[in-house]
Amino acid sequence: MITVNPDGKIMVRRCLVTLRPFRLFVLGIGFFTLCFLMTSLGGQFSARRLGDSPFTIRTEVMGGPESRGVLRKMSDLLELMVKRMDTLARLENSSDLHRAAGDVHFAADRLPPGAGLMERIQAIAQNVSDIAVKVDQILRHSLLLHSKVSEGRREQCEAPNDPKFPDCSGKVEWMRARWTSDPCYAFFGVDGTECSFLIYLSEVEWFCPPLPWRNQTAAQIAPKALPRVQAVFRSNLSHLMELMGSGKESLIFMKKRTKRLMAQWALAAQRLEQKLGGIQRGQKQILVHIGFLTEESGDVFSPRVLKGGPLGEMVQWADILAALYVLGHGLRVTVSLKELQSNLGVPPGRGNCPLTMPLPFDLIYTDYHGLQQMKQHMGLSFKKYRCRIRVIDTFGTEPAYNHEEYATLHGYRTNWGYWNLNPKQFMTMFPHTPDNSFMGFVSEELSETEKQLIKDGKASNMAVVYGKEASIWKLQGKEKFLSILNKYMEIHGTVYYESQRPPEVPAFVKNHGLLPQPEFQQLLRKAKLFIGFGFPYEGPAPLEAIANGCVFLQSRFSPPHSSLNHEFFRGKPTSREVFSQHPYAENFIGKPHVWTVDYNNSEEFEAAIKAIMRTQVDPYLPYEYTCEGMLERIHAYIQHQDFCTAPGPAPPAAHGPQSPFVLAPNATHLEWAHNSSVAPGSWPPAHSLQAWLAAPGRACTDACLDHGLVCEPSFFHFLNSRDAFIKLQVPCDSTESEMNHLYPAFAQPGQECYLQKEPLLFSCAGSSTKYHRLCPCRDFRKGQVALCQGCL
C-alpha cells in the first residue's frame, strides 16, 4: 500500500486550486501579446500611405526601440512562465496518480492536461520570438532608409525666413514646446521633429510656406465642384420632422407645431414661387445646430416645456427649420455636441487643430451656445468659416459689443459679445436692431371664414392674462390694476400647477392651468383682451392674441428698462432701452390693436379698459409674421447676404473720392444721384439709400424712423467721407478717422467731422449729445421692414 505524506498532499491541492486562475492569466497574456502585435504591425504597414513620407518614417523609427524592447520583455516573460508551468504540470501529474477515485472525475472535468497547455504556451512564445525578429528587421531597415533621407533634408526642415509668413518661426517655437498639449497634433502626424512641425504648419494650418520637397500634387488639385442643384419648394414636411429627432420635450413641441402649420407652409410656398417668377435658386447645404438644447449647455428649456416655461425660442427654431426646408435647401439638424463634431469633421483632441476636411455646409444656423461650442472645437477653422455662421439672437447684438478690442477698451464687453462677426450675422426675433438681421417667426394665419367666426363668437367682457408661470404673478401692485379690470371683465389665467392652485393667482381669476397650444388658441378666440404684466419681454404670444382678434394691453416703462437698470438685460450685448413689454407691438402695430398705458396710474388704466370695451377690432397679423413673409425674408437673405466673398470696401480716407450723392431739392438730406451707377454687389441696392444728419442725442435708428425710413448699416461705407458732409452743407474745419461706434458724425462746437476707422463698428445704435450722427436710411416694403422695395 502506498502512503502519502499529508503535508505534500495539502501542498498539491493548493497548487491545483491556484493553477486554473494562473492558466487563465497566461492565456490572457498570450491574447494581449497577439493584440499588441496586430496593432503594432498594423500601424507600421497602414502608416505607409502615398505622400506620407517622411512623416511616417520618422514616426516608425521613434517607435522602433520601444516596440523591440516590449517584444523582448514579453518573450522573456513567456519563457519564464513556461518553466514555472512545467514544474506545476509535473507536480499535477504526480498528484493525479495518488488521488482518490472521487477526485479523478473532478480533475478530469475541471483541468485540461498540463502537457497540452504547455505546448500552446511554447508555441505562443516561439511565435512571439519569430515575430520580434521580423519586426526588428523592418524597423532597422526603416531607420537606415530614414537616415539616408534625413541627411539630405535636414537643412530643409528649418523654419524659413519668409516675409509673407511672419508668424512661421514663432509657431515652430510654440510647437516645440506645446505639441503634446493636444492629441490632435499627433493625429495630423506631428511627432516632435522639425519636419513634422513645418509640414503641419504649412499643410494643415497656414502659418508657414509649402515645403519645396513635399509632394504638392494632392494639395494643388482641388476636387471638382459638384454641379449646383437647384432648390425646389417643398410642401410635405414629414421628412423634416424625422430630421428634427426626438427624445426631448422641446423637440416634441417643435414637431407638433410644424405639423400643425404644415398646410400654411405649403400654401405660402405656392404664393412665393409665383411671386418670384421662376428665379433660379441654388440649393444650399445648411447645418442647424440648436446649442441651447445640448446637454453640454444645460438644456434648461426641455424640462420646463410642460411646466409653463418659455417657448419663444422653440417657436422660432421650429419656424426657421420649416422655412429652410420649404425653400428646398439641404438640412442637417443637431442638438448634441457629439453630432456637431461628427458633422463638422472635428479631429480627436482638445479643439486646437483645424477640421479634418473642408466645411461641407454653405451656411450654419446656431445660437450663442452653439457658437461657443464651435469656437472650442473647430480650432483655426472657426476663423476661416465663421463668415458662414448665422446666430439666432433674440435680443440682438450691437456693434459696440461685437468688436472685441473696442468692447474691452470702452466697457462694452459682456459674456455674450466680442465675436467680431459682421453684425448682420446676428438674427433677431423682432426688428428692433437694424444692425442685425431680422429673422422672426410665424403666427397662425386665419382664413376670412375663421375671422368672421371669431368676430361673431367674441365675448365683450373676457380677459386672458399673459403669463404661464406663477413667478410672473408675483408682480408687486398687480392687485390694484387687476381689481379694476375685474370690475369690467371676467379674468382668465393659464398658470401651470401640479396639485393645488398657485397662491400668487387671485381667487377671482379663473385659472385653466397650462393649456395645449390648440386649446390656448381657442381661449384667445373668445377673449376680448390679452393683458401683460410687463414680463416676459418680446414673446410671440401677443402677436398670436392680436391675430386671434384680441386687444393687447401692456405696461409703459418709465424709466425704460435696459442693461443699466434691469437685471434681465444685464450682461446682454445691447444698450437698447425698452419702453414697454412688447416694443414691436407698440411701434409697428399700435392702436386699436395695442394699448400701452401706465399701470401705476389707476385713472389712465381704467380709462383704457373702458375704451377697449367700446372698440371693435378685427384679427390682424403683420405680413412679416406670416409663413409667406418669413419665407420671403429668409429667401432674400440666402440669395443676397454674403459675408465671405463680398466684404464691404475699406472706408475711404478723409479726402477720398467723391460720394455718389446729391442734395435733395428741399436741402434736408442726400439721395443717390440718378446718373451714378449702382454699386456692384451692394445689397440692399444702393439707390434706396438716403442720408440724414441726426439731431444731437439721437441714434440713427430713431433718426431714420422719424422720416418713415429704416437705418441700413451696410450703406455706412458710402457716407464715410468728408465729401458727404460737405454735400450736406456741414462745414468740416477738421476731419479725423477713429474707432468709434458713433462715427461718422459731426461735432459742435469745433466744427469737427469724424470718420469711421473700423467697418465692424458701423452702427445704427448709439447716440451722444455731443454728435450729429450721419445716418444711412432706406425705404422698406409694406409689412416687411427687413427688405427694401427693390430687395427681391
KOLMINU-510716 format. One line per 4 residues: for each residue x, z, y of C-alpha. Coordinates in steps of 0.05 Angstrom, whole numbers, padded with zeros to 5 digits. Each point is the difference from the previous one (the first is absolute). Example, Ala and Ser with C-alpha at 12.3 -4.5 7.8 and 13.67 -1.06 7.14 Angstrom:
% residues 2
00246/00156/-00090; 00027/-00013/00069
END
This chain:
% residues 792
00000/00000/00000; 00028/-00019/00067; -00001/00054/00054; -00003/-00015/00074
00030/00043/00055; -00059/00025/00042; 00040/-00006/00065; 00018/-00072/-00016
-00073/-00016/-00016; -00022/00028/00067; 00053/-00041/00036; -00022/-00064/-00035
-00072/00011/00018; 00018/00012/00073; 00039/-00064/00000; -00059/-00038/-00029
-00046/00028/00053; 00046/-00023/00055; 00018/-00066/-00033; -00066/-00038/00015
00000/00013/00076; 00074/-00018/00001; -00015/-00066/-00036; -00053/-00016/00052
00050/00015/00054; 00051/-00047/-00031; -00052/-00055/-00006; -00018/00011/00073
00073/-00007/00020; 00004/-00064/-00039; -00063/-00028/00034; 00027/00020/00068
00066/-00035/-00016; -00035/-00065/-00017; -00044/00004/00063; 00062/00011/00042
00035/-00060/-00030; -00060/-00045/00009; -00007/00022/00073; 00074/-00005/00014
00011/-00067/-00033; -00066/-00027/00026; 00021/00018/00070; 00068/-00032/-00010
-00028/-00066/-00022; -00063/-00003/00042; 00041/00013/00062; 00037/-00066/-00011
-00047/-00043/00041; 00018/-00063/00038; 00023/00017/00070; 00012/00074/-00012
00076/-00004/-00006; 00040/00037/00024; -00053/00053/00009; -00016/00012/-00073
00072/-00007/-00024; 00020/00058/00044; -00060/00040/-00024; 00020/-00010/-00072
00072/00019/00012; -00019/00063/00036; -00043/00020/-00060; 00051/-00021/-00052
00043/00063/-00010; -00061/00044/00002; -00035/-00043/-00053; 00060/-00001/-00046
00010/00075/00008; -00072/00015/-00018; 00003/-00045/-00061; 00063/00034/-00025
-00029/00069/00010; -00064/-00019/-00037; 00041/-00030/-00057; 00043/00063/-00006
-00062/00044/00002; -00032/-00039/-00057; 00064/00005/-00041; 00001/00075/00009
-00073/00004/-00019; 00014/-00041/-00063; 00052/00051/-00023; -00046/00059/00013
-00059/-00035/-00033; 00043/-00016/-00060; 00016/00073/-00010; -00073/00020/00007
-00022/-00054/-00047; 00048/00023/-00054; -00025/00071/00010; -00072/-00025/-00006
00013/-00038/-00064; 00034/00061/-00031; -00058/00046/00018; -00051/-00049/-00029
00030/00009/-00069; -00013/00075/00001; -00068/00000/00034; -00062/00025/-00036
-00049/-00051/-00025; -00052/00015/00054; 00052/-00014/00053; 00019/-00068/-00027
-00065/-00033/00022; 00006/00030/00069; 00070/-00027/00008; -00018/-00068/-00027
-00060/-00007/00046; 00033/00026/00064; 00073/-00021/-00003; 00025/-00070/-00017
00065/-00004/-00038; 00061/00018/00042; 00038/-00061/-00025; -00052/-00049/00029
00003/00034/00068; 00077/-00001/-00002; 00000/-00075/-00013; -00045/-00013/00060
00042/00043/00046; 00064/-00033/-00023; -00031/-00069/00012; -00021/00020/00070
00070/00028/00015; 00033/-00065/-00026; -00047/-00043/00043; 00014/00042/00061
00074/-00007/-00012; -00005/-00076/-00009; -00044/-00009/00062; 00047/00044/00041
00058/-00046/-00017; -00040/-00062/00020; -00024/00031/00065; 00072/00020/00015
00022/-00072/-00010; -00055/-00026/00046; 00016/00050/00055; 00074/-00014/-00004
-00014/-00075/00006; -00045/00013/00061; 00053/00043/00032; 00053/-00053/-00009
-00047/-00054/00029; -00018/00044/00059; 00072/00016/00016; 00015/-00074/00005
-00061/-00014/00043; 00008/00060/00045; 00073/-00015/00017; -00022/-00066/00030
-00059/00031/00038; 00026/00068/00022; 00016/-00025/00070; -00069/-00034/00003
-00036/00066/-00011; 00021/00030/00067; -00052/00010/00055; 00004/-00063/00044
00009/00006/00075; -00056/-00047/00020; -00031/00007/00070; -00065/-00027/-00028
-00004/00060/-00047; 00024/00058/00043; -00029/00054/-00045; 00033/-00025/-00064
00061/00046/-00001; -00041/00060/00019; -00050/-00014/-00056; 00057/-00007/-00050
00026/00068/00022; -00069/00029/-00009; -00006/-00031/-00070; 00067/00030/-00021
-00025/00069/00017; -00073/-00004/-00018; -00013/-00055/-00051; -00017/00052/-00053
-00052/00033/00045; -00055/-00048/-00025; -00005/-00031/-00070; -00026/-00064/00031
00071/-00020/00019; 00022/00002/-00073; -00064/-00038/-00017; 00025/-00057/00044
00069/00002/-00033; 00040/00046/00046; 00053/00036/-00042; 00047/00031/00051
00047/-00059/00010; 00012/-00037/00065; -00025/-00065/-00029; -00066/00031/-00021
-00009/00029/00070; 00012/-00067/00033; -00044/-00039/-00049; -00057/00049/00011
00007/00001/00076; 00002/-00076/00004; -00050/-00021/-00054; -00050/00058/-00006
00006/00025/00071; 00025/-00042/00058; 00054/00040/00035; 00059/-00040/-00026
00014/-00075/-00003; -00006/-00036/-00067; 00063/00003/-00042; 00031/-00070/-00007
00019/00010/-00073; -00070/00020/-00021; -00047/-00051/-00030; -00049/-00013/00057
-00041/-00054/-00035; -00056/00046/-00020; -00005/00030/00069; 00000/-00068/00035
-00054/-00032/-00043; -00065/00031/00022; -00058/-00004/-00048; -00048/-00056/00016
-00059/00024/00042; -00064/-00006/-00038; -00052/-00046/00032; -00043/00040/00046
-00068/00014/-00030; -00059/-00006/00048; -00044/00061/00009; -00072/-00009/-00022
-00056/00047/00021; -00026/00045/-00056; -00070/00027/-00008; 00006/00039/-00066
00037/00066/00009; -00001/00023/-00072; 00074/-00014/-00010; 00017/00037/00064
-00032/00063/-00028; 00044/-00006/-00062; 00061/-00006/00046; -00019/00064/00036
00009/00041/-00063; -00035/00065/-00018; 00012/00073/-00014; -00009/00027/00070
-00065/00019/00036; 00025/-00037/00061; 00008/-00065/-00040; -00069/00010/-00031
-00030/00008/00070; 00036/-00063/00025; -00023/-00042/-00059; -00072/00023/00009
00003/-00020/00073; 00030/-00068/-00017; -00053/-00014/-00052; -00056/00020/00048
00025/-00048/00054; 00017/-00058/-00047; -00059/-00044/00021; 00016/00011/00074
00073/-00019/-00011; -00021/-00064/-00037; -00048/-00020/00057; 00054/00014/00052
00050/-00043/-00037; -00049/-00059/00002; -00010/00008/00074; 00074/00005/00017
00017/-00059/-00044; -00050/-00043/00038; 00028/00026/00067; 00072/-00017/-00018
-00019/-00070/-00020; 00046/-00011/-00059; 00064/00025/00032; 00058/00005/-00049
00017/00072/-00017; 00061/00015/-00042; -00011/00055/-00052; 00042/00062/00013
00026/00047/-00052; -00019/00069/00025; 00018/00070/-00024; -00048/00055/00020
00031/00069/-00009; -00047/00057/00019; 00053/00054/00011; -00046/00058/00016
-00032/-00005/-00069; 00066/00008/-00037; 00015/00066/-00035; 00067/00003/00037
-00036/00003/00067; -00047/00055/-00024; -00064/-00042/-00004; -00042/00051/00036
-00057/-00049/00008; -00021/-00013/-00072; -00019/00072/-00017; -00044/00004/00063
-00039/-00064/-00010; -00057/00037/-00035; 00005/00060/00046; -00015/-00030/00067
00072/-00019/00017; 00018/-00056/00048; -00015/-00069/-00027; 00020/-00043/00060
00068/-00020/-00028; -00030/-00019/-00067; -00055/-00040/00034; 00053/-00039/00038
00045/-00012/-00060; -00058/-00024/-00043; -00019/-00050/00054; 00072/-00023/00010
00006/-00014/-00074; -00066/-00037/-00001; 00018/-00042/00061; 00068/-00021/-00027
-00030/-00017/-00067; -00059/-00039/00028; 00048/-00040/00044; 00032/-00025/-00064
00069/00033/00000; 00038/00027/-00060; -00004/00076/-00003; 00038/00057/-00034
-00027/00070/00011; 00042/00063/-00012; -00018/00073/00008; 00062/00031/-00032
00073/00001/00016; 00019/-00025/-00069; -00045/-00062/00009; 00030/-00012/00069
00071/00002/-00027; -00017/-00047/-00057; -00033/-00052/00046; 00056/00002/00051
00057/-00003/-00050; 00033/00066/00018; 00065/00012/-00038; 00010/00066/-00038
00031/00054/00044; -00014/00036/00064; -00021/-00058/00044; 00065/-00018/00035
00006/-00070/-00028; -00039/-00063/00017; -00054/-00027/-00045; 00020/-00036/-00064
-00037/-00063/00020; -00027/-00035/00063; -00065/00032/00022; -00056/-00038/-00036
-00052/00016/00053; -00014/-00035/00066; -00036/00062/00028; -00004/00074/-00017
-00058/00042/00025; 00013/00075/-00003; -00006/00064/00040; 00050/00049/00029
00009/00035/-00068; 00014/-00066/-00034; 00047/-00021/00057; 00041/00062/-00012
00002/-00012/-00075; 00024/-00071/00010; 00055/00021/00047; 00024/00052/-00051
00003/-00049/-00058; 00015/-00069/00029; 00069/00014/00029; 00024/-00055/00047
-00057/-00044/-00024; -00047/00042/00042; 00034/-00024/00063; 00001/-00071/-00025
-00074/-00003/-00020; -00034/00049/00047; -00025/-00058/00043; -00049/-00015/-00057
-00031/00070/00001; -00067/00016/00032; -00014/00074/00010; -00072/00024/-00001
00001/00053/00055; -00067/00031/00019; 00020/00028/00068; 00054/-00050/00020
00074/00003/00016; 00023/-00013/00072; 00066/-00036/00014; 00032/00061/00032
-00008/00037/-00066; 00019/-00059/-00043; 00069/-00013/00030; 00047/00050/-00033
00054/00005/00053; -00049/00002/00058; -00046/00050/-00034; 00059/00046/-00014
00027/-00003/00070; -00066/00008/00037; -00038/00050/-00042; -00047/-00048/-00037
00028/00012/-00070; -00052/00025/-00050; -00005/00005/-00076; -00037/-00067/-00002
00036/-00045/00049; 00069/-00031/00013; -00005/-00058/-00050; 00025/-00055/00047
-00054/-00048/-00024; -00035/-00049/00043; -00058/00042/00026; -00049/-00054/-00021
00018/00016/-00073; -00040/00065/00007; -00074/-00014/-00013; -00054/00048/00025
-00071/00018/-00020; -00027/-00012/00070; 00026/-00045/00057; 00025/00058/00043
00074/-00018/00003; 00012/-00073/00018; 00074/00009/-00014; -00021/00002/-00073
-00043/-00048/-00040; -00073/00018/-00011; -00016/00000/-00075; -00067/00036/-00002
-00050/00005/-00057; -00071/-00024/-00013; -00069/00030/00004; -00059/-00025/-00040
-00036/-00056/00036; -00076/-00001/-00003; -00045/-00060/-00007; -00055/-00012/00051
-00051/00024/-00051; 00038/00065/-00012; 00007/00011/00075; -00075/-00006/00009
-00014/00049/-00057; 00047/00050/00032; -00035/-00006/00067; -00067/00010/-00033
00023/00061/-00041; 00037/00038/00054; -00018/00073/00013; 00001/00013/00075
00020/00073/-00008; 00053/00001/-00055; 00074/00013/00011; 00059/-00001/-00049
00064/00038/00014; 00067/-00035/-00009; 00041/00047/-00043; 00003/00009/-00076
00050/00057/-00002; -00022/00071/00017; 00063/00009/00043; -00028/-00050/00051
-00060/00045/00010; 00044/00058/00023; 00001/-00030/00070; -00008/00055/00052
-00062/-00006/00043; -00036/-00047/-00048; -00059/00048/-00004; -00015/-00012/00073
-00007/-00076/-00001; -00029/-00001/-00071; -00055/00047/00021; -00017/-00048/00057
-00001/-00058/-00048; -00043/00039/-00049; -00054/00005/00054; -00010/-00075/-00002
00025/-00024/-00069; 00003/00019/-00073; 00074/00008/-00016; 00029/-00024/-00066
00070/00012/-00028; 00041/-00027/-00059; 00048/00058/-00009; 00035/00007/-00067
-00011/00065/-00038; 00009/00022/-00073; -00048/00057/-00014; -00028/00029/00064
-00016/-00025/00070; 00060/00000/00047; -00008/00059/00049; 00026/-00043/00057
-00063/-00044/-00002; -00058/00031/00040; -00064/00016/-00038; -00042/-00049/00039
00044/-00059/-00025; -00026/-00035/-00062; 00063/-00010/-00041; -00002/-00055/-00054
00069/00015/-00026; 00051/-00055/-00010; -00037/-00065/-00011; 00024/-00064/-00034
00010/-00057/00049; -00065/-00038/-00015; -00041/00064/00009; 00037/00017/00064
-00017/-00070/00026; -00073/00011/-00015; 00002/00066/00039; 00030/-00036/00060
-00054/-00054/-00003; -00053/00053/00010; 00036/00040/00054; -00006/-00011/00075
00065/00036/00019; 00070/00008/-00029; 00036/00057/00035; 00074/00016/-00002
00033/00068/00010; 00065/-00029/00029; 00035/-00008/-00067; 00021/-00040/-00041
00028/-00049/00050; -00013/-00075/-00004; -00031/-00004/-00069; -00043/-00055/-00030
-00065/00041/-00004; -00023/-00009/00073; 00004/-00076/-00008; -00040/00005/-00065
-00052/00042/00036; -00006/-00049/00058; -00005/-00058/-00050; -00059/00037/-00031
-00037/00008/00065; 00023/00070/00021; 00021/00022/00070; 00068/00033/-00003
00008/00062/00044; 00070/00027/00011; 00038/00050/00043; 00041/-00017/00060
00069/00033/00000; 00024/00031/00065; 00059/00002/00002; 00011/-00058/-00048
00031/00017/-00068; 00071/-00023/-00013; 00065/00021/-00033; 00014/00044/00060
-00060/00046/-00008; -00031/-00010/-00068; 00028/00020/-00068; -00031/-00059/-00037
00039/-00052/00041; 00065/00040/00004; 00055/-00038/-00036; -00037/-00066/-00001
00040/-00057/00032; -00046/-00011/00059; -00013/00029/00069; -00071/-00029/00002
-00052/00044/00033; -00067/00004/-00036; -00059/00012/00046; -00053/00006/-00054
-00007/00006/-00075; -00006/-00075/-00008; 00031/-00039/00058; -00016/-00068/-00031
-00074/00016/-00003; 00002/00025/00071; 00039/-00057/00031; -00017/-00061/-00043
-00073/00016/-00018; -00027/00051/00050; -00073/00011/00020; -00053/-00004/-00026
00034/00007/-00068; 00052/00051/00020; -00008/00060/00046; 00059/00042/00021
-00017/00066/00035; 00030/00068/00015; -00025/00047/-00055; 00018/00060/00043
-00050/-00022/00053; -00068/00019/-00030; -00039/-00038/00053; 00038/-00065/-00011
-00005/00008/-00076; -00076/00012/00002; -00011/-00058/00048; 00037/-00045/-00048
-00043/00022/-00059; -00064/-00015/00038; 00026/-00068/00023; 00021/-00018/-00071
-00069/00017/-00027; -00031/-00049/00049; 00051/-00055/-00015; -00013/-00053/-00052
00062/-00032/-00031; 00010/-00054/-00052; 00052/00005/-00055; 00066/-00026/00030
00067/-00017/-00031; 00058/-00030/00039; 00023/-00066/-00029; 00071/00025/-00010
-00027/00052/-00050; -00038/-00050/-00042; 00031/-00030/-00063; 00007/-00067/00035
00032/00032/00061; 00052/00035/-00042; 00014/-00062/-00042; 00009/-00041/00064
00048/00051/00030; 00044/00009/-00062; 00002/-00075/-00011; 00027/-00009/00071
00053/00053/-00011; 00024/-00029/-00066; 00001/-00071/00029; 00035/00016/00066
00036/00067/00000; 00072/-00010/-00020; 00050/00055/00015; 00056/-00028/-00043
00015/-00072/00021; -00030/-00001/00069; 00024/00061/00039; -00013/00001/00074
00054/-00029/00044; 00048/00047/00035; -00024/00022/00069; 00030/-00043/00055
00047/00029/00050; -00021/00020/00070; 00016/-00069/00027; -00022/-00039/-00062
-00041/-00063/-00003; -00065/-00005/00037; -00063/00024/-00033; -00054/-00052/-00017
-00052/00035/00045; -00037/-00015/00063; -00036/00048/00047; -00075/00000/-00010
-00042/-00029/00058; -00022/00070/00021; 00073/00024/-00002; -00016/00058/-00045
00037/-00019/-00064; 00042/-00053/-00034; -00027/-00054/-00047; 00034/-00048/-00048
00015/-00064/00039; -00041/-00059/-00025; 00061/-00046/00003; 00043/00049/-00041
00009/-00014/-00073; -00027/00052/-00048; 00056/00043/-00028; 00015/-00024/-00071
-00015/00050/-00054; -00036/00046/00048; -00061/00036/-00029; -00047/00016/00031
00006/-00067/00039; 00034/00012/00066; -00053/-00037/00041; -00046/00060/-00009
00047/00045/00039; -00013/00031/00068; 00050/00047/00035; -00026/00058/00041
00036/00054/00040; -00029/00068/-00019; -00013/00055/00050; 00048/00059/-00002
-00017/00047/-00057; -00038/-00053/-00039; 00021/-00024/-00069; -00004/-00074/-00016
-00053/00015/-00051; -00046/00025/00055; 00021/-00050/00052; -00019/-00059/-00044
-00067/00032/-00020; -00015/00009/00074; -00001/-00076/00005; -00039/-00012/-00065
00064/-00019/-00037; 00044/00029/-00055; 00074/00017/00006; 00042/-00046/-00044
00071/00027/-00012; 00026/-00064/-00031; -00004/-00032/00069; 00046/00051/00034
00062/-00042/-00008; -00031/-00055/00043; -00007/00050/00057; 00066/00034/-00007
00035/-00035/00058; 00011/00009/00074; -00037/-00066/00012; -00065/00030/-00026
00002/00055/00052; 00017/-00049/00055; -00059/-00046/-00018; -00045/00062/00004
00028/00009/00071; 00035/00064/-00020; 00065/00008/00040; 00057/00020/-00046
00057/00028/00043; 00037/00014/-00065; -00011/-00016/-00073; 00025/00040/-00059
-00007/-00007/-00076; -00008/00064/-00040; -00031/00029/-00063; -00067/00029/00021
-00068/-00008/-00032; -00032/-00007/00069; 00040/-00062/00020; -00007/-00052/00028
-00024/00039/00061; 00006/00005/00076; 00017/00065/00034; -00019/00023/00070
00032/00023/00044; 00065/-00037/-00008; -00029/-00068/-00018; 00036/00000/-00066
-00018/-00045/-00058; 00016/00022/-00071; 00004/-00045/-00061; -00003/00018/-00073
00066/00000/-00038; -00027/00014/-00070; -00056/-00046/-00027; -00025/00053/-00049
-00019/00043/00060; -00049/-00049/00031; -00061/00044/00004; -00071/-00004/00024
-00005/00076/-00004; 00033/00047/00049; -00006/00012/00075; 00034/00035/00058
-00020/00012/00072; 00068/-00026/00019; -00011/-00071/-00026; -00045/-00061/00008
00005/-00028/-00070; 00001/-00076/-00010; -00053/-00012/-00054; -00013/-00060/-00046
-00074/-00008/-00013; -00041/-00050/-00039; -00072/-00019/-00015; -00034/00016/-00066
-00055/-00027/-00045; -00069/00031/00007; -00005/00055/-00051; 00072/-00010/-00023
00046/00035/00049; 00062/-00011/-00045; -00003/-00076/00010; 00004/-00042/00062
-00049/-00058/00010; 00050/-00051/-00025; 00032/00043/-00054; -00033/-00032/-00060
END
